[in-house]
Amino acid sequence: MTGSTQSQQGAQRGFQLRPLKIAQVIAVMYAGSAMTAAMAQEVPAKMDSVVVTGTLIRGAAPVGAPVTKLDREAIEKSGAASTTDLLRLLPQVQNLGADEGHTNAAQNANQNITLGSGINLRGLGPESTLTLINGVRMAPGGLAAQYTDPSTIPPLAIERMEVITDGGSATYGSDAVGGVVNIRLRKRFDGVALSARRGEGKDIHQNQFGAIVGKNWEGGNVMFAVDKNKRSRLSADDREFYTDDMRPWGGPDLRGFNANPGNIQVGSTRYAIPAGQNGRGLTAAQLVAGNPNRLSVYKGRDALPEQDRLSLVGAFSQELSDTVRFNLEAFGSERKYNRYTDPQSGNYTVRNTNPFFVSPVPGATSTVVNHSWINELGNSLSEGHERTGRVMAGLDFDIGADWSGNAYIATSRTDEKSLSQNLNGNAVNAALADTNPATALNLFCDASAFACNNPATLAKIGAFNDRNSSYTMHDVGVKFDGPVMNLPAGKLRVAVGAEVHKDEMEYYEDRNNSTPNNSTVFHIDNSSALPKRTVRSLYAEANVPLVGKANAKPFIDRLDLSLAVRADDYSDFGFTSNPKVGIDWVPANGLKIYATYGTAFRAPTLGDIDPINAGLINVVDRISADGRSTVRGISLLGGREGLDPETADITTFGVNFRPSQVRGLSLTADFFKVDYKDRILTPGNDTAILQKPELAAYLNSAPTVAQITALMAQPTFTGNTAEPVSGIRFIADGRRYNAGVVKTSGVDVAARYDWTTGFGRMTAAATANYVFNYRQQFTPTTPLVGGLLNTLNNPVRLRARAELGWTGENARVTAFANFTNAYTNATLATRPKIASHTTIDLTAQYDIGKLFGEQYKELRAALSVQDLFDRKPPFVQNATMAFDPQNTSAIGRFASLTLSYKF
């Protein structure tokens, strides 16, 4: 690719996380632990006090908060290949925002150019879900630091995951508005386990290899895990619904006119350039109006990118005395991706001095050609990586007989790189103005049949855009917890602590698409105003037993109260405090009623306030109201300085019923209400902005020539500077604003029944998320907009997952049903319905080693099939796409076989 040498040099001088460094830390941990183990008697280690997500008090459960736990059994029988895939099976997780499978404008998915995947609880945005590793933050990912990808942790290294679908700012600080995901690493693993997985679908495959090694000894343990996961690309050409030609479903043909061979455009009339000719000697008589050439924008494009991830995790723990334990953790992950995107194309003005010039207009001195470079240059390639890692050291210690504490220091870093192919607009114009037939560009030729252009000329017009960011976080914390007094119902326990973390985000970009020629590289970075912040926090929590066994009353077997508060001082925007109160009421054995109320907040990410990072200005197409025609415009994207934090009031109320008469039965309903204010949104980053009156504040539908040329002159402009100003019809401001309010409420329900039969243990379960309402205010001066729920690019009303499983002595079989209800395509004036979608997954595991003898009893085989019946996604006219990748997968049926063995 032209310019790749300059780009590689930029990457070398840029920001590189060093996975080798983390591997070295892990190796030292393991070597040191081996020595320790050799000197110690091999007996089970002492049991640690357990801290559950949602509370800071050891040995206590979070009061009032809904918690979902995914243990080793759930991980293994899910059939999911990654941590993110597993979490997205939860109905509370809406697939909006950062995801590798879609790059639309909904919740800024189109700014996820490094193709990672985040978790989006409640549909409030990936940036509003806090992801922790063993209770501690890590540097976020994405070029704008907009999400954390849980897949950095290998599934083999996970003991359990805890998900709280409730605000957690009183406990953990910023970002925990939608909820908290906490990944707990395995510490007590003893032995060696290996796994190998091969997955196959139509035109897509995956290979995954994992290993975990652990050792326990008196007073200590060590664990090391590695995971290698590579999945092939999936081409849009291999999925009939991944298209803009919707005629097979009774929809419009939205294929573009930038084709190859292309079209000569005169006003609104297009004349097809004939196929099967080389553009030399083409005459006006051969040009016929009314049947233009068309080309799908998805031709040759990847529906899913190739992803290649290597992850390493290590954990070491050792008692230094009867009261002090030392802990050390390290993990690192590198994910490399590449994806074929749309071919370069454009509307090019060709003058009559070009040796291949032809026009249907007699005496014309110039003409406009709609041209795609798909046959000369192929599809554009986007490639890059995400490297992330963290090292954390800490001490757990006892203070007297009842109090304990812990302290930690951690450093984490995430590096992102996106290198994409482009065209140098000035070089294209220079080649079109060339009068030499040997070197001039020929746009009147059928490049599918002829070598139309000189390779040296094509080499001069190729360009690149190389974007890089690095987010560094240093985190120090200390906490103490224990009882402070005896109450009639039990001990009143408290926790107090402090935390300081410093964040910094560097960004730079090298590109040569708008420079005088592609040998000149433009550089831009944020070093002059480097986004950084220091956050100092104090927090406290109290667990107050009001009624217990000793003072139980009628209809009050137990009553617990939780009070928590956290104060955070941000160096860049000031002070915030967030309280939370929770209550658990057990009126009778088997019935628990619980509730919480608290405030939460999300600080602007460093990417949100950085106008350079992702602050690009792109020329884009927008679909008009009829869904057929497009207009050209300029879209402003990226961060803005001066943003305020978001705030939220969150209320939950839940009931759990475990009747003693029916052992193994559990019924739960959790109601939630979120009032989210000062939301940092990008309302102008909407492909339907021309059809939405509520977005008028972010749309300039009649820009002046001066306004357009001023934007084109900015250093962040990445469009074609030579594009005719007369063709630019609007300017959309899609930058970040504290735009308004989101109000949502709903209920999560879960039912589970486990029972034993004469032929094994049976499990039946179901979980569902039902949203009552979802309203949004798009500007501070406009009212709340209803009707968003259950529409395209917004949360759907109902998502559910059901499970039916059998476990025998040597085998286990589980079937899952996944349901998404019907919803509405509100981007079209006719508001057509989108059908509901149900898929069936199946997993089966068998201890095949027992067939070969007792010594091989730990050899297991697992078969997993996602979308067993290969259900096609329902048709939806989703801008220029015939399906909705936010609620359905392009993969279809995908089967995998896993072999695992434990020594």
Secondary structure, 3 states (H helix, E strand, C coil): CCCHHHHHHHHHHCCCCCHHHHHHHHHHHHHHHHHHHHHCCCCCCCCCCCCCCCCCCCCCCCCCCCEEEEEHHHHHHHCCCCHHHHHCCCCCECCCCCCCCCCCCHHHHHHCCCCCCCCCECCCCHHHEEEEECCECCCCECCCCCECCHHHCCHHHEEEEEEECCCCHHHHCCCCCCEEEEEEECCCCCEEEEEEEEEEECCEEEEEEEEEEEEEECCEEEEEEEEEEEECCEEHHHCCCCCCECHHHCCCECCECCECCCEEEECCEEEECCCCCCCCCCCHHHCEECCCCCECCCCCCEEECEEEEEEEEEEEEEECCCCEEEEEEEEEEEEEEEEEEEECEEEEEEECCCCCCCCCCCCCCEEEEEEECCCCCCEEEEEEEEEEEEEEEEEEEEECCCEEEEEEEEEEEEEEEEEEEEECHHHHHHHHHCCCCCCCCCCCCCCCCCCCCCHHHHHHHEEEEEEEEEEEEEEEEEEEEEEEEEECCEEEEEEEEEEEEEEEEEEEEEECCCCCCCCCCEEEECHHHCCEEEEEEEEEEEEEEEECHHHCECCECEEEEEEEEEEEEECCCEEEEEEEEEEEEEEECCEEEEEEEEEEEECCCCCCCCCCCCCCEEEEEEECCCCCCEEEEEEECCCCCCCCCEEEEEEEEEEEECCCCCCCEEEEEEEEEEEEEEEEECCCCCCCHHHCHHHHHHEECCCCHHHHHHHHCCCCECCCCCCCHHHEEEEEECCCEEEEEEEEEEEEEEEEEEEEECCEEEEEEEEEEEEEEEEECCCCCCCCECCCCCECCCCCCEEEEEEEEEECCCEEEEEEEEEECCEECCCCCCCCEECCEEEEEEEEEECHHHHCCHHHCCEEEEEEEECCCCCCCCCCCECCECCCCCCCCCCCCEEEEEEEEEC
